[in-house]
Amino acid sequence: MYRLCLKVNTSYRGNAVGVLSKRFHAFVLQSIQRESPSLSQRLHDSKERQTFSTRLMPVSGEVWVNTPDREIVACLQRHWLDLPDIDLIDWKGTIQELHCQTFSEVLIAEKFSPGFTLHFLSPTTFYQRGNYYPLPELKRLFSSASKAYKLCTGKKVNWDELEPLIRKIRIEQLTLATERVSFGNFNLVGFKGKMAMSTKALPTEEQHLVWQLVAYGALMGFGYKTAWGLGQTLLDPLEKYTGNFPNTRSFEKTPGVVRKRQNPYGTRKN
């Protein structure tokens, strides 16, 4: 699992999630297209969950792209190292730093905790049969997490295996607020806040499975339109919550960091 972390010079003070994050999604596909048209087309045409999610923090000049796909990382690195300008109409800037953070299965397992907190940092909602559900209902939360888990690991968890586990998860704290998001041609309502849970009622092996599900769910984002910036979530203690996402300097001590002008995933095209 990879996270590309961009530091962009900016003076933008508008909303990050909505029209701007939708444009960034298109910008990512366009960047990939210039390196690999077939990959960009496959991502664009896919009816399944998108293989990357995005998090825009334009006020602080930070952008994250999360993906388990090594080829996506390689394409974006090559393109953005060659052409570092970002133009989203309302927000324009130049990439000053480009890092790559890696979340291995070993790292995720080492961070295991039977008690954890999900911080929903951008509006999160679930969509089914024409309706939005802006609530962290465990059934919908873990259904989304299982899709992210399969996307990242290739392992499938059947619902008849998952449902008995969910019944034993204890919610210890829940603080939420709803927020309306406009994508220009449509609006939706999502929730933000935090949700603390405990899996101590489960056997140890099942606790670890639940941990892996929420870990990959948090890294990829929960629910609807994660590639457009919705559902971005931080899992504590996998990552420590500091009131907002940590700044890029915190990645200097993280194994797997790639500094600007380095590219371990492939050589630059001629």
C-alpha positions in Angstrom: 0.0 0.0 0.0 1.5 3.4 -1.1 0.8 7.0 -0.3 2.2 9.7 -2.5 2.6 12.9 -0.5 2.9 16.2 -2.4 3.9 19.5 -1.0 2.5 22.3 -3.2 3.0 26.1 -3.0 -0.4 27.6 -2.6 -2.5 30.5 -1.3 -5.8 28.8 -1.7 -8.4 29.3 1.0 -11.5 27.7 -0.5 -13.2 24.3 0.1 -11.0 21.3 -0.5 -13.7 18.7 -1.0 -16.2 19.2 -3.7 -15.6 20.7 -7.1 -11.9 21.1 -6.5 -11.3 17.5 -5.4 -13.4 16.3 -8.4 -11.1 18.3 -10.6 -8.0 16.7 -8.9 -9.4 13.3 -9.7 -9.5 14.2 -13.4 -6.0 15.7 -13.1 -4.7 12.4 -11.7 -6.3 10.4 -14.5 -4.8 12.9 -17.0 -1.4 12.6 -15.5 -1.5 8.8 -15.7 -2.8 8.9 -19.3 0.3 10.8 -20.4 2.5 7.9 -19.1 0.1 4.9 -19.7 -3.0 5.5 -21.8 -4.2 2.0 -21.3 -4.0 2.2 -17.5 -5.8 5.5 -17.4 -8.6 4.1 -19.6 -8.9 1.1 -17.4 -9.2 3.2 -14.3 -11.7 5.5 -16.0 -13.9 2.7 -17.3 -13.8 0.5 -14.2 -17.3 -0.2 -12.6 -15.6 -1.4 -9.4 -14.2 0.7 -6.6 -11.5 3.1 -7.8 -8.0 1.9 -7.3 -6.8 5.2 -5.8 -8.2 7.7 -3.3 -7.2 11.3 -2.8 -6.9 13.8 0.0 -6.6 17.5 -0.8 -5.4 20.0 1.9 -4.8 23.1 -0.2 -4.7 25.5 2.7 -1.6 23.7 4.0 -0.4 22.9 0.4 -0.6 19.2 0.9 -2.0 16.5 -1.3 -2.2 12.7 -0.8 -2.9 9.9 -3.3 -3.4 6.5 -1.7 -3.2 3.3 -3.8 -2.1 -0.3 -3.7 -1.2 -0.2 -7.3 2.6 0.1 -8.0 2.0 1.1 -11.6 -0.2 4.1 -10.6 2.6 5.3 -8.3 5.2 4.9 -11.0 3.2 6.8 -13.6 2.4 9.7 -11.2 6.0 9.9 -10.0 7.4 10.1 -13.5 4.9 12.6 -14.7 4.9 14.9 -11.7 8.7 14.9 -11.5 8.8 16.0 -15.2 5.8 18.3 -15.0 5.3 19.6 -11.5 2.5 22.2 -12.2 -1.0 21.6 -10.9 -3.9 23.6 -12.5 -7.3 23.0 -11.0 -8.6 26.4 -12.2 -9.4 27.7 -8.7 -6.2 26.3 -7.3 -2.9 26.4 -9.1 0.5 25.5 -7.8 3.8 23.8 -8.3 4.9 20.6 -6.5 7.8 21.5 -4.3 8.3 18.0 -2.7 7.2 14.5 -3.6 7.4 11.7 -1.1 6.2 8.1 -1.2 5.2 6.4 2.1 4.8 2.6 2.2 2.4 0.7 4.4 3.4 -3.0 4.3 1.4 -5.9 5.6 4.1 -6.4 8.3 3.9 -2.7 9.4 0.1 -2.9 9.6 0.3 -6.1 11.6 2.9 -4.6 14.0 0.6 -1.7 14.7 -2.3 -4.0 15.8 -4.4 -2.8 18.7 -7.7 -4.3 20.0 -8.9 -0.7 20.7 -8.7 1.9 18.0 -10.2 5.2 16.8 -11.3 6.1 13.3 -11.1 9.9 12.6 -13.3 10.7 9.6 -11.4 13.8 8.2 -13.4 14.5 5.1 -17.2 14.0 4.6 -18.0 10.3 4.5 -21.2 8.8 3.1 -22.5 5.5 1.8 -24.6 5.2 -1.4 -27.1 2.5 -2.2 -30.2 2.5 -4.5 -30.2 6.2 -5.0 -29.9 7.2 -1.4 -27.0 8.6 0.7 -26.4 7.2 4.2 -24.3 9.7 6.2 -23.9 7.4 9.3 -21.0 5.1 10.3 -23.3 2.0 10.5 -21.0 -0.9 11.2 -22.5 -3.1 8.4 -21.8 -0.4 5.8 -18.5 0.6 7.3 -17.1 -3.0 7.3 -18.6 -3.8 3.9 -16.6 -0.8 2.5 -13.5 -2.0 4.5 -13.8 -5.5 3.1 -13.7 -4.1 -0.5 -10.6 -2.1 0.3 -9.0 -5.1 1.9 -9.6 -7.2 -1.2 -8.3 -4.4 -3.4 -5.1 -4.1 -1.4 -4.4 -7.7 -0.5 -6.3 -9.8 -3.0 -8.0 -11.6 -0.1 -11.8 -11.8 0.1 -13.8 -11.9 3.3 -17.3 -13.2 2.9 -20.2 -11.5 4.5 -21.2 -14.6 6.4 -17.8 -14.6 8.0 -17.7 -10.9 8.7 -21.2 -10.4 10.1 -20.7 -12.4 13.3 -17.6 -10.4 14.1 -19.3 -7.1 13.7 -21.9 -8.1 16.3 -19.2 -8.3 19.0 -17.5 -5.0 18.2 -18.1 -2.5 20.9 -18.5 1.2 20.1 -16.9 3.2 23.0 -17.1 6.7 21.7 -18.9 8.4 18.8 -18.7 12.1 17.9 -20.1 13.1 14.5 -21.3 16.1 12.6 -22.9 16.2 9.1 -21.6 18.4 6.3 -23.0 19.2 2.9 -20.7 18.8 -0.1 -21.3 20.3 -3.5 -19.8 18.8 -6.7 -21.4 21.4 -8.9 -24.0 19.3 -10.6 -25.1 17.5 -7.4 -24.9 17.8 -3.7 -24.6 15.2 -0.9 -24.4 15.0 2.9 -21.6 13.3 4.7 -20.4 12.9 8.2 -17.1 13.9 9.9 -15.9 13.1 13.4 -14.4 10.2 15.3 -15.5 6.7 16.3 -13.6 4.7 19.0 -14.2 0.9 19.0 -13.0 -2.2 20.9 -12.7 -5.8 19.6 -11.7 -7.4 23.0 -14.8 -9.6 22.9 -13.4 -11.4 19.9 -10.8 -14.2 19.8 -7.3 -12.9 19.1 -7.2 -14.2 15.5 -10.5 -12.4 14.7 -9.3 -9.2 16.4 -6.4 -9.2 14.0 -8.7 -9.7 11.0 -10.9 -6.8 12.1 -7.8 -4.6 12.5 -6.6 -5.4 9.0 -10.0 -4.6 7.6 -10.2 -1.2 9.3 -6.5 -0.4 8.5 -7.0 -0.9 4.7 -10.4 0.7 4.9 -8.8 3.8 6.5 -5.9 3.9 4.1 -8.1 3.8 1.1 -11.1 5.7 2.6 -14.6 4.6 3.5 -17.7 4.8 1.4 -18.7 6.8 -1.7 -16.4 8.7 -4.0 -13.1 8.2 -2.2 -11.3 9.1 -5.4 -13.0 12.5 -5.3 -11.7 13.1 -1.7 -14.7 11.8 0.3 -14.3 9.3 3.1 -10.7 10.1 4.0 -10.0 8.5 7.4 -7.1 8.2 9.8 -6.8 5.1 12.0 -5.1 5.6 15.4 -2.8 3.9 16.4 -1.8 3.0 12.8 -1.2 6.7 12.4 -1.3 9.2 15.2 -4.0 11.9 15.1 -2.8 15.4 15.7 -5.9 17.4 14.9 -5.1 17.4 11.2 -2.9 15.3 8.9 0.8 15.5 9.9 2.9 17.8 7.7 5.3 16.4 5.2 8.3 16.8 7.4 7.0 14.0 9.6 7.7 11.5 6.7 11.4 12.1 6.8 11.8 9.4 9.4 9.4 7.0 7.7 10.9 4.0 5.8 10.0 3.9 2.1 10.1 7.7 1.6 11.1 8.9 -1.8 12.4 12.4 -2.1 11.9 14.6 -5.1 13.9 13.7 -8.2 14.3 10.1 -7.1 12.2 7.4 -8.8 12.6 3.7 -7.6 9.6 2.5 -9.7 11.0 3.0 -13.1 13.1 5.3 -15.4 11.7 8.4 -16.9 10.4 8.1 -20.5 12.3 9.7 -23.3 
